[in-house]
Structure formats: structure tokens, C-alpha cells
Amino acid sequence: HEAQRRMASSTVVIVGLGGLGVEIAKNVILAGVKSVVLYEFEDNCTVRYDDLSAQFYLSESDLRSVSTRAEISFTKLRDLNPYVNVSVLKGDLMDIITSTHCSAVVLTESGIQQQTTIAEYCHKSGVSVIIADVWGVFSSVFCDFGPNFVVNDTNGEPASSSMIASITTSTLEVFAQAGYSLSPSDASKVVLMVTVLEDNRHNLESGDRVNLSDIVGTGIFNQLNGNEFDVVVKNGDPFSFFILMQPSSTPIESSH
């Protein structure tokens, strides 16, 4: 589990310990990262009356405190997970990002100039940055996970699954008619039409990718299991789709 391994070795810098910032800090600490650094901008760090409506680790007595919201919240956040190293740091944020070798910076309650400066610095340094803010019932989130980060999810919906009824061969014309860019090397490939059970729509669109498993058959169909393929859906058919694959020298037979 690559994601769990990366999370367990990550350091996250959280800027701004208001209502949103403390909620993010709580969740990140409970998730079990390696370490969390709490940071406050000097011009927006002591407790204000409006903090009491959302920051659950602050009380009215803290209004008279000269300590920052991060310092006041530190002990309770640290006690959430003894396996996470939680600290409060002060000074230049760029220096802290560099010295802690952090994996991500979460910015809250920051101005546009601060956001731009820090986001550009993180982008050049290969550090992920998330900028988030909340105003009553309205909110905004901006994410930059670097130039090599690829999002393949087009709609945010969970992956669907379907039971396959049959797989039969078709022609390359299906892909050409759907606007798929065919290359000369595609001439040796095989187009397969996959049909699902009639009581289980596949919910796919052209351009989606599918992973096939538990295919029972001989010949070319032995190559389908565990592989991903681009999908073409013709005329919005909810029960069949087409895939393009490179066969081996084994003969084409039937499958289900």
C-alpha cells in the first residue's frame, strides 16, 4: 500500500489555526502522518472573538492570552496521536518549509499575496500545497500537487463494476467512428465488444478505462485479466462497450 507508506513518512505544515485549520490539523494527525508543524502568520495569530465560534480548542479565557492559537492548541492536538510528532514553529515560512523537508503545506486564513508567493515557492520546490478557506456557508479549495501529478478521475464518482455477459470480436471502424485517433500500429490490434448483464448498466463513457478480471476463456481472452483498456461506447449503449487490445499469436476463440 504505497499511499499508506508515503503518508507515514510525510511531514505536513499547517498554516493558520482557526476553525478550519484546527479541523485539518486534527484529521491529519489522526490519519497518522510522520509529523505535523503548526504555524501562524504574526499578523493573525492571537485569539479573537470570532475564533470561539469554530475553534474547539479555544475558550474565552484565551482571549487575554498572548500565546498564539497554535501554541494554545498544541497540547491537545499532540495528545490525539502519540505516534505523530506535533510541533509549533515560528519564523520565516519558506525557511520552515525547507528545513522540515515537508511533503505538503496547507494554507488557511491567508491573503492572496501570501498564497501566490508560497504556492510558487512550493511548486518550484516540489512540495504539494493546498489553499483552503471558509466564509460561513461558502468555501474554496485550491490544490497544486506538482507538474507530475495526474488526475484520471473525470467526475469524482466511485468506480463502478459490472458483470460481463459476453465478449465478442468487432472491427477497428468502431474506434474510428468514435473519434479515436488510430495509429498504423493499431492495425494489428483486435477490437472486442464487451456486453454486460441487462440488469446492470456499465455507466461508462468513451474515454473511460476499465480493468477486466475473472474472464474465463481461451486464446486471446487469457490476456484480458488484470489489464486496463480504453473504452469506446457507441450510441450511448448502456449494456456494451468496445476495447482495443494487442493480441499474442494465440487464436481468437470465445469467452464469457
C-alpha positions as a Markdown table, in Angstrom:
| # | Residue | x | y | z |
|---|---|---|---|---|
| 1 | His | 0.0 | 0.0 | 0.0 |
| 2 | Glu | 2.0 | 2.9 | -1.4 |
| 3 | Ala | -0.3 | 5.6 | -0.2 |
| 4 | Gln | -0.1 | 4.4 | 3.4 |
| 5 | Arg | 3.7 | 4.2 | 3.2 |
| 6 | Arg | 4.0 | 7.7 | 1.8 |
| 7 | Met | 1.6 | 9.1 | 4.4 |
| 8 | Ala | 3.5 | 7.5 | 7.3 |
| 9 | Ser | 6.7 | 9.2 | 6.1 |
| 10 | Ser | 5.2 | 12.7 | 5.4 |
| 11 | Thr | 5.6 | 16.0 | 7.2 |
| 12 | Val | 2.7 | 18.4 | 6.8 |
| 13 | Val | 2.9 | 22.2 | 7.6 |
| 14 | Ile | -0.5 | 23.6 | 8.6 |
| 15 | Val | -0.7 | 27.4 | 8.5 |
| 16 | Gly | -3.5 | 29.1 | 10.4 |
| 17 | Leu | -5.1 | 27.5 | 13.5 |
| 18 | Gly | -8.6 | 29.0 | 13.2 |
| 19 | Gly | -11.7 | 26.8 | 12.9 |
| 20 | Leu | -10.7 | 25.4 | 9.6 |
| 21 | Gly | -7.0 | 25.0 | 10.4 |
| 22 | Val | -7.6 | 23.1 | 13.6 |
| 23 | Glu | -10.0 | 20.7 | 12.0 |
| 24 | Ile | -7.5 | 20.0 | 9.3 |
| 25 | Ala | -4.8 | 19.5 | 11.9 |
| 26 | Lys | -6.9 | 17.1 | 13.9 |
| 27 | Asn | -7.7 | 15.0 | 10.9 |
| 28 | Val | -4.2 | 14.9 | 9.6 |
| 29 | Ile | -2.8 | 13.9 | 13.0 |
| 30 | Leu | -5.4 | 11.2 | 13.4 |
| 31 | Ala | -4.6 | 9.9 | 9.9 |
| 32 | Gly | -1.1 | 9.1 | 11.1 |
| 33 | Val | 1.4 | 11.1 | 9.2 |
| 34 | Lys | 5.0 | 11.2 | 10.4 |
| 35 | Ser | 4.9 | 14.8 | 11.7 |
| 36 | Val | 2.8 | 18.0 | 11.7 |
| 37 | Val | 4.1 | 21.5 | 12.0 |
| 38 | Leu | 1.7 | 24.2 | 13.3 |
| 39 | Tyr | 2.4 | 27.7 | 12.0 |
| 40 | Glu | 0.8 | 31.1 | 12.4 |
| 41 | Phe | 1.4 | 34.4 | 10.5 |
| 42 | Glu | 2.4 | 37.0 | 13.0 |
| 43 | Asp | -0.4 | 39.4 | 12.0 |
| 44 | Asn | -3.1 | 36.9 | 12.5 |
| 45 | Cys | -2.2 | 34.6 | 15.4 |
| 46 | Thr | -3.8 | 35.5 | 18.7 |
| 47 | Val | -7.2 | 34.5 | 19.8 |
| 48 | Arg | -10.2 | 36.7 | 18.5 |
| 49 | Tyr | -13.8 | 36.5 | 19.5 |
| 50 | Asp | -14.8 | 35.0 | 16.1 |
| 51 | Asp | -12.4 | 32.1 | 16.7 |
| 52 | Leu | -14.6 | 30.9 | 19.6 |
| 53 | Ser | -17.4 | 30.0 | 17.3 |
| 54 | Ala | -15.4 | 27.4 | 15.4 |
| 55 | Gln | -12.1 | 26.7 | 17.0 |
| 56 | Phe | -13.0 | 23.9 | 19.5 |
| 57 | Tyr | -9.7 | 24.1 | 21.4 |
| 58 | Leu | -10.1 | 27.8 | 22.4 |
| 59 | Ser | -12.1 | 29.3 | 25.2 |
| 60 | Glu | -13.0 | 32.9 | 26.4 |
| 61 | Ser | -10.0 | 32.8 | 28.9 |
| 62 | Asp | -7.7 | 32.5 | 25.9 |
| 63 | Leu | -8.8 | 36.0 | 24.7 |
| 64 | Arg | -6.5 | 37.5 | 27.3 |
| 65 | Ser | -3.6 | 35.2 | 26.4 |
| 66 | Val | -0.5 | 36.5 | 24.5 |
| 67 | Ser | 0.0 | 32.9 | 23.2 |
| 68 | Thr | -0.8 | 32.1 | 19.6 |
| 69 | Arg | -3.7 | 29.9 | 18.6 |
| 70 | Ala | -1.2 | 27.3 | 17.5 |
| 71 | Glu | 0.5 | 27.3 | 20.9 |
| 72 | Ile | -2.7 | 27.1 | 22.8 |
| 73 | Ser | -4.0 | 24.2 | 20.7 |
| 74 | Phe | -0.7 | 22.4 | 20.6 |
| 75 | Thr | -1.0 | 20.1 | 23.6 |
| 76 | Lys | -4.5 | 18.9 | 22.8 |
| 77 | Leu | -3.5 | 18.2 | 19.2 |
| 78 | Arg | -0.3 | 16.4 | 20.2 |
| 79 | Asp | -2.3 | 14.2 | 22.6 |
| 80 | Leu | -4.6 | 13.0 | 19.7 |
| 81 | Asn | -1.9 | 10.6 | 18.4 |
| 82 | Pro | 1.3 | 9.8 | 20.3 |
| 83 | Tyr | 2.8 | 8.4 | 17.1 |
| 84 | Val | 2.8 | 11.7 | 15.3 |
| 85 | Asn | 5.4 | 14.3 | 16.1 |
| 86 | Val | 3.5 | 17.7 | 16.5 |
| 87 | Ser | 5.4 | 20.9 | 16.9 |
| 88 | Val | 4.8 | 24.7 | 16.7 |
| 89 | Leu | 7.4 | 26.7 | 14.7 |
| 90 | Lys | 7.9 | 30.4 | 14.2 |
| 91 | Gly | 10.0 | 32.4 | 11.8 |
| 92 | Asp | 10.1 | 32.6 | 8.0 |
| 93 | Leu | 7.7 | 30.1 | 6.5 |
| 94 | Met | 9.9 | 29.5 | 3.5 |
| 95 | Asp | 12.8 | 28.5 | 5.8 |
| 96 | Ile | 10.5 | 26.2 | 7.7 |
| 97 | Ile | 9.2 | 24.5 | 4.5 |
| 98 | Thr | 12.9 | 23.9 | 3.5 |
| 99 | Ser | 14.3 | 22.9 | 6.9 |
| 100 | Thr | 11.5 | 20.4 | 7.7 |
| 101 | His | 11.6 | 18.7 | 4.3 |
| 102 | Cys | 7.8 | 18.8 | 4.4 |
| 103 | Ser | 5.7 | 16.9 | 1.8 |
| 104 | Ala | 2.8 | 19.3 | 1.9 |
| 105 | Val | 1.7 | 22.8 | 3.1 |
| 106 | Val | -1.9 | 23.6 | 4.0 |
| 107 | Leu | -2.6 | 27.3 | 3.9 |
| 108 | Thr | -5.7 | 28.8 | 5.7 |
| 109 | Glu | -6.6 | 32.4 | 6.6 |
| 110 | Ser | -4.0 | 33.8 | 4.2 |
| 111 | Gly | -4.2 | 36.7 | 1.8 |
| 112 | Ile | -3.8 | 36.4 | -2.0 |
| 113 | Gln | -0.3 | 37.7 | -2.0 |
| 114 | Gln | 0.8 | 35.2 | 0.7 |
| 115 | Gln | -1.0 | 32.4 | -1.2 |
| 116 | Thr | 0.7 | 33.3 | -4.5 |
| 117 | Thr | 4.2 | 33.6 | -3.0 |
| 118 | Ile | 4.0 | 30.4 | -1.0 |
| 119 | Ala | 2.3 | 28.4 | -3.8 |
| 120 | Glu | 5.0 | 29.5 | -6.3 |
| 121 | Tyr | 7.8 | 28.6 | -3.8 |
| 122 | Cys | 6.2 | 25.2 | -3.1 |
| 123 | His | 5.7 | 24.4 | -6.8 |
| 124 | Lys | 9.4 | 25.1 | -7.6 |
| 125 | Ser | 10.5 | 23.1 | -4.5 |
| 126 | Gly | 8.3 | 20.0 | -5.3 |
| 127 | Val | 6.1 | 20.5 | -2.3 |
| 128 | Ser | 2.4 | 19.9 | -2.5 |
| 129 | Val | 0.3 | 22.9 | -1.5 |
| 130 | Ile | -3.4 | 23.1 | -0.5 |
| 131 | Ile | -5.1 | 26.5 | 0.0 |
| 132 | Ala | -8.4 | 26.4 | 1.8 |
| 133 | Asp | -10.7 | 29.0 | 3.3 |
| 134 | Val | -14.3 | 29.1 | 4.7 |
| 135 | Trp | -16.6 | 32.1 | 4.9 |
| 136 | Gly | -19.9 | 31.0 | 6.6 |
| 137 | Val | -21.6 | 28.6 | 4.2 |
| 138 | Phe | -19.1 | 29.3 | 1.4 |
| 139 | Ser | -15.7 | 27.8 | 0.9 |
| 140 | Ser | -12.8 | 27.5 | -1.6 |
| 141 | Val | -10.0 | 24.9 | -2.1 |
| 142 | Phe | -7.0 | 25.2 | -4.4 |
| 143 | Cys | -4.6 | 22.3 | -4.8 |
| 144 | Asp | -1.2 | 22.1 | -6.5 |
| 145 | Phe | 0.4 | 18.6 | -6.3 |
| 146 | Gly | 3.2 | 19.4 | -8.8 |
| 147 | Pro | 3.7 | 19.1 | -12.5 |
| 148 | Asn | 3.9 | 15.3 | -12.5 |
| 149 | Phe | 0.5 | 14.8 | -10.7 |
| 150 | Val | -2.1 | 13.3 | -13.0 |
| 151 | Val | -5.8 | 13.1 | -12.3 |
| 152 | Asn | -7.6 | 10.3 | -14.2 |
| 153 | Asp | -10.9 | 10.7 | -12.4 |
| 154 | Thr | -13.2 | 12.8 | -14.6 |
| 155 | Asn | -16.2 | 13.1 | -12.3 |
| 156 | Gly | -15.3 | 12.2 | -8.7 |
| 157 | Glu | -17.8 | 9.3 | -8.7 |
| 158 | Pro | -16.6 | 6.0 | -7.2 |
| 159 | Ala | -15.6 | 3.3 | -9.7 |
| 160 | Ser | -18.5 | 1.1 | -10.8 |
| 161 | Ser | -18.4 | -2.6 | -11.6 |
| 162 | Ser | -20.5 | -4.8 | -13.8 |
| 163 | Met | -20.9 | -8.5 | -14.5 |
| 164 | Ile | -19.9 | -9.4 | -18.1 |
| 165 | Ala | -22.3 | -11.5 | -20.1 |
| 166 | Ser | -20.1 | -12.0 | -23.2 |
| 167 | Ile | -17.1 | -10.8 | -25.2 |
| 168 | Thr | -17.0 | -10.9 | -29.0 |
| 169 | Thr | -14.8 | -9.5 | -31.7 |
| 170 | Ser | -15.6 | -6.4 | -33.7 |
| 171 | Thr | -13.7 | -4.1 | -36.1 |
| 172 | Leu | -11.5 | -1.0 | -35.9 |
| 173 | Glu | -14.2 | 1.1 | -37.6 |
| 174 | Val | -15.9 | 1.3 | -34.2 |
| 175 | Phe | -13.0 | 3.2 | -32.7 |
| 176 | Ala | -12.5 | 5.4 | -35.8 |
| 177 | Gln | -16.2 | 6.4 | -35.9 |
| 178 | Ala | -16.0 | 7.3 | -32.2 |
| 179 | Gly | -13.2 | 9.8 | -33.0 |
| 180 | Tyr | -10.4 | 7.6 | -31.5 |
| 181 | Ser | -7.0 | 8.5 | -33.0 |
| 182 | Leu | -5.7 | 5.3 | -34.6 |
| 183 | Ser | -2.1 | 4.8 | -35.5 |
| 184 | Pro | -0.6 | 2.4 | -38.1 |
| 185 | Ser | 0.4 | 0.1 | -35.2 |
| 186 | Asp | -3.3 | -0.3 | -34.3 |
| 187 | Ala | -3.9 | -2.3 | -37.5 |
| 188 | Ser | -2.6 | -5.4 | -35.8 |
| 189 | Lys | -4.8 | -4.9 | -32.7 |
| 190 | Val | -8.1 | -6.6 | -32.0 |
| 191 | Val | -11.4 | -4.8 | -31.1 |
| 192 | Leu | -13.6 | -6.6 | -28.6 |
| 193 | Met | -17.2 | -5.8 | -27.8 |
| 194 | Val | -17.9 | -6.4 | -24.1 |
| 195 | Thr | -21.6 | -6.9 | -23.2 |
| 196 | Val | -22.7 | -6.7 | -19.5 |
| 197 | Leu | -25.8 | -8.3 | -18.0 |
| 198 | Glu | -29.0 | -6.4 | -18.9 |
| 199 | Asp | -29.9 | -5.7 | -15.3 |
| 200 | Asn | -26.5 | -4.0 | -14.7 |
| 201 | Arg | -25.7 | -0.9 | -16.8 |
| 202 | His | -22.0 | -0.3 | -17.2 |
| 203 | Asn | -22.2 | 3.6 | -16.6 |
| 204 | Leu | -19.2 | 4.1 | -18.9 |
| 205 | Glu | -18.4 | 6.9 | -21.4 |
| 206 | Ser | -16.0 | 6.9 | -24.3 |
| 207 | Gly | -12.5 | 7.7 | -22.9 |
| 208 | Asp | -13.0 | 5.9 | -19.6 |
| 209 | Arg | -10.7 | 3.0 | -18.7 |
| 210 | Val | -11.8 | -0.4 | -17.5 |
| 211 | Asn | -10.0 | -3.2 | -15.7 |
| 212 | Leu | -11.2 | -6.7 | -16.5 |
| 213 | Ser | -10.9 | -9.7 | -14.2 |
| 214 | Asp | -12.2 | -13.2 | -13.8 |
| 215 | Ile | -12.5 | -13.7 | -17.5 |
| 216 | Val | -13.0 | -17.4 | -18.4 |
| 217 | Gly | -12.0 | -18.4 | -21.9 |
| 218 | Thr | -9.1 | -19.5 | -24.2 |
| 219 | Gly | -6.9 | -17.9 | -26.7 |
| 220 | Ile | -6.8 | -14.1 | -26.7 |
| 221 | Phe | -9.2 | -13.8 | -23.7 |
| 222 | Asn | -6.5 | -15.1 | -21.4 |
| 223 | Gln | -4.7 | -11.8 | -21.9 |
| 224 | Leu | -7.7 | -9.7 | -20.6 |
| 225 | Asn | -7.5 | -10.5 | -16.9 |
| 226 | Gly | -5.8 | -7.8 | -14.8 |
| 227 | Asn | -5.2 | -5.4 | -17.7 |
| 228 | Glu | -6.7 | -1.9 | -18.3 |
| 229 | Phe | -8.2 | -0.8 | -21.6 |
| 230 | Asp | -9.6 | 2.4 | -23.1 |
| 231 | Val | -13.3 | 2.3 | -23.7 |
| 232 | Val | -15.5 | 3.4 | -26.6 |
| 233 | Val | -19.2 | 3.5 | -26.0 |
| 234 | Lys | -21.2 | 3.5 | -29.3 |
| 235 | Asn | -24.5 | 5.4 | -29.5 |
| 236 | Gly | -24.8 | 5.6 | -25.7 |
| 237 | Asp | -25.4 | 1.8 | -25.4 |
| 238 | Pro | -25.7 | 1.2 | -21.6 |
| 239 | Phe | -25.0 | -2.5 | -21.9 |
| 240 | Ser | -22.0 | -2.8 | -24.2 |
| 241 | Phe | -18.7 | -1.1 | -24.9 |
| 242 | Phe | -15.6 | -1.7 | -27.0 |
| 243 | Ile | -11.9 | -2.1 | -26.1 |
| 244 | Leu | -8.8 | -2.3 | -28.2 |
| 245 | Met | -6.0 | -4.8 | -27.4 |
| 246 | Gln | -2.8 | -6.2 | -28.9 |
| 247 | Pro | -3.2 | -10.0 | -29.1 |
| 248 | Ser | -0.4 | -12.5 | -29.0 |
| 249 | Ser | -0.2 | -15.3 | -31.6 |
| 250 | Thr | -2.8 | -17.4 | -29.8 |
| 251 | Pro | -6.0 | -17.9 | -31.8 |
| 252 | Ile | -9.2 | -15.9 | -31.1 |
| 253 | Glu | -12.0 | -18.0 | -29.5 |
| 254 | Ser | -15.0 | -17.2 | -27.3 |
| 255 | Ser | -15.2 | -16.1 | -23.7 |
| 256 | His | -17.7 | -15.0 | -21.0 |
